[in-house]
Amino acid sequence: MITVNDSGLKKDMRHLMDKVTDDYEVIKVTRRNDRNVIIMSEKEYNNILENVYIRANKANYDWLMESLAQLEKI
């Protein structure tokens, strides 16, 4: 994870966004009063949402675990 403050982000935004998309980096932007933000690629964000969805539904999660167990037997 790369950590920058908001002025550092403004100064080097293009390079930092390239690091996010090309190198799968996550950027933490520190701000006053603990109002920090995280910047990540859309692909990474969608992956996280998919994992949350699968794990939130026990039937989906159990099906996935059974599928992985079957795959390991091969």
C-alpha positions as CSV (number, residue, x, y, z in Angstrom):
1,M,0.0,0.0,0.0
2,I,1.2,3.4,-0.9
3,T,0.5,6.2,1.5
4,V,0.4,9.9,0.4
5,N,-1.2,13.0,1.7
6,D,-3.7,14.9,-0.3
7,S,-1.2,17.5,-1.7
8,G,1.1,14.6,-2.7
9,L,-1.8,13.0,-4.5
10,K,-2.5,16.2,-6.4
11,K,1.1,16.6,-7.4
12,D,1.6,13.1,-8.7
13,M,-1.9,11.8,-9.5
14,R,-1.2,10.4,-13.0
15,H,1.7,8.4,-11.8
16,L,-0.2,7.1,-8.8
17,M,-3.2,6.1,-10.8
18,D,-0.9,4.2,-13.1
19,K,0.5,2.3,-10.1
20,V,-3.0,1.4,-9.1
21,T,-4.1,0.1,-12.4
22,D,-0.8,-1.4,-13.7
23,D,0.8,-2.7,-10.5
24,Y,-2.4,-3.5,-8.4
25,E,-1.3,-1.0,-5.7
26,V,-3.8,0.5,-3.3
27,I,-3.3,4.1,-2.3
28,K,-4.2,5.5,1.1
29,V,-4.7,9.2,1.0
30,T,-4.2,10.7,4.5
31,R,-6.3,13.8,5.3
32,R,-6.9,15.9,8.4
33,N,-9.3,14.8,11.1
34,D,-8.9,11.1,10.2
35,R,-10.9,11.5,6.9
36,N,-8.6,9.2,5.0
37,V,-9.6,7.6,1.7
38,I,-8.5,4.6,-0.3
39,I,-7.9,4.5,-4.0
40,M,-8.0,1.1,-5.8
41,S,-8.7,-0.1,-9.3
42,E,-12.2,-0.8,-10.4
43,K,-11.2,-4.4,-11.2
44,E,-10.0,-4.8,-7.6
45,Y,-13.1,-3.2,-6.2
46,N,-15.4,-5.4,-8.2
47,N,-13.5,-8.5,-7.0
48,I,-14.0,-7.5,-3.4
49,L,-17.7,-6.9,-4.0
50,E,-18.0,-10.3,-5.6
51,N,-16.3,-12.0,-2.6
52,V,-18.5,-10.2,-0.2
53,Y,-21.6,-11.4,-2.1
54,I,-20.4,-15.0,-2.3
55,R,-19.5,-15.1,1.4
56,A,-22.7,-13.4,2.5
57,N,-24.9,-16.2,1.2
58,K,-24.1,-19.5,2.9
59,A,-25.5,-21.6,0.1
60,N,-23.2,-19.9,-2.4
61,Y,-20.2,-20.2,-0.1
62,D,-20.8,-23.8,0.6
63,W,-21.2,-24.5,-3.1
64,L,-17.9,-22.8,-3.8
65,M,-16.1,-24.7,-1.1
66,E,-17.4,-28.0,-2.4
67,S,-16.3,-27.1,-5.9
68,L,-12.8,-26.2,-4.7
69,A,-12.6,-29.5,-2.8
70,Q,-13.6,-31.4,-5.9
71,L,-11.0,-29.5,-7.9
72,E,-8.2,-30.4,-5.4
73,K,-9.1,-34.2,-5.8
74,I,-8.3,-34.0,-9.5
